[in-house]
Amino acid sequence: MKKIYLSPPYMGGGEMKYIREAFETNWIAPLGPNVTGFEKEAGEYLGVPYPLALSSGTAAIHLSLKYLGAGSGDIVFCSSFTFSGSCNAAAYEKSELVFIDSEPETWNMSPVALQKAFDDAEKNGKLPKAVIVVDLYGCSADWDKIIPICKRYNVPIIEDSAEAFGSKYKGSFCGVFGDIGIMSFNGNKIITTSGGGMALCKTKEEYDKMLFWATQSREPTPHYEHKEIGYNYRLSNICAGIGRGQLEIIDEKLKRRKDIYERYREGFLNTKIHVMPEVEGYTMNHWLTVTTLDESAEATPEFICAEMNKLNVETRPAWKPMHLQPVFSGCKAFAHGDDGSFVCEEIYRRGICLPSGDALTKEQQSFITDSILKLIGD
Ligand SMILES: Cc1ncc(COP(=O)(O)O)c(C=O)c1O
């Protein structure tokens, strides 16, 4: 059987048309009509005035942190339950990372743990420069609770929506809730440009400054003049063409992933494996269907993933929390539980991500569901 991957790219719109146009017009550069077009179309879809197309989501977080002035020695709060791309850029800038636990409903940043972190920061007389809040696995964070806490301390939010293109919170798209939002268009994401990302800027000033840094901080002179350090972070016109084609079929993509989620939900009903809940008011993009093993299940995610791999099916444990990563071992972390217990450690201990690609067939999905149920003895 051909290998079933977790979230492979799925082309289906006019991707080749835009790439061909780029070749025919020789726009083989990190600028051109596809870059401008992709920004315009993504911005219109999400309802964001100044989207800036970049080479990755990590680059978008890096420039956002710089824009918000987070530098050496400054504190940056970040969701602990995430991929390292959420927080690496703070480490590039030598900021001090503080990790915040999840809450059990959405698995995203716990307002309770966030408040504990602010109390601690206030007590020490040093507030964070920014809070990076993740919309994990295509589920929104609880913005009605998170935003007022950050506002109280006047600390801006970077909304890491890398995994949440097309997801909504109470009717609005993820990515619009933070002071700056970011998206990833990496190969495994719901919309891909092979590699790419976007900073969802709210003002022209923000857009211009980040664009300046993203294109090597070139001063407007005929020769190359630099007063600031710059980065090569702009999205290529070829990659942006892929993104434009992908955007044409976003509704179809969202439907396919939702159908996959629903089939897993039905397949695992009343068993020892539970799909991530979709809370009322939250519209998930179902980028990945993530499950948790019941306490009563004897199998571990490691065992299931290893066995599924033998069947040529890629599955993965849930993200290992950042505060458990050796590279961030010196960082402070704040738990949701009154007893100091971390919700995200528990999800990590029991979580398994399942294949959720747009092209996954019903037969493949039945095979996956049946195989997992056999492995857990259900
Ligand atoms: C939650 C999260 N944040 C940030 C990133 C970084 O995005 P990129 O890979 O485009 O740099 C990713 C994924 O790749 C992610 O899943």
The ligand as an SDF file (V2000), in Angstrom:
LIG
                    3D

 16 16  0  0  0  0  0  0  0  0999 V2000
    1.9640   26.5900   15.5440 C   0  0  0  0  0  0  0  0  0  0  0  0
    3.0560   26.8800   14.5610 C   0  0  0  0  0  0  0  0  0  0  0  0
    3.7360   28.0330   14.6760 N   0  0  0  0  0  0  0  0  0  0  0  0
    4.7070   28.3690   13.8100 C   0  0  0  0  0  0  0  0  0  0  0  0
    5.0420   27.5380   12.7570 C   0  0  0  0  0  0  0  0  0  0  0  0
    6.1340   27.9460   11.8500 C   0  0  0  0  0  0  0  0  0  0  0  0
    5.7300   28.0890   10.5240 O   0  0  0  0  0  0  0  0  0  0  0  0
    6.7830   27.8310    9.3310 P   0  0  0  0  0  0  0  0  0  0  0  0
    7.0430   26.3670    9.2770 O   0  0  0  0  0  0  0  0  0  0  0  0
    6.0870   28.3340    8.1210 O   0  0  0  0  0  0  0  0  0  0  0  0
    8.0070   28.6100    9.6520 O   0  0  0  0  0  0  0  0  0  0  0  0
    4.3410   26.3230   12.5890 C   0  0  0  0  0  0  0  0  0  0  0  0
    4.5580   25.3630   11.5220 C   0  0  0  0  0  0  0  0  0  0  0  0
    5.2170   25.0350   10.7710 O   0  0  0  0  0  0  0  0  0  0  0  0
    3.3510   25.9610   13.5320 C   0  0  0  0  0  0  0  0  0  0  0  0
    2.6880   24.8030   13.4310 O   0  0  0  0  0  0  0  0  0  0  0  0
  1  2  1  0
  2  3  1  0
  2 15  2  0
  3  4  2  0
  4  5  1  0
  5  6  1  0
  5 12  2  0
  6  7  1  0
  7  8  1  0
  8  9  2  0
  8 10  1  0
  8 11  1  0
 12 13  1  0
 12 15  1  0
 13 14  2  0
 15 16  1  0
M  END
$$$$
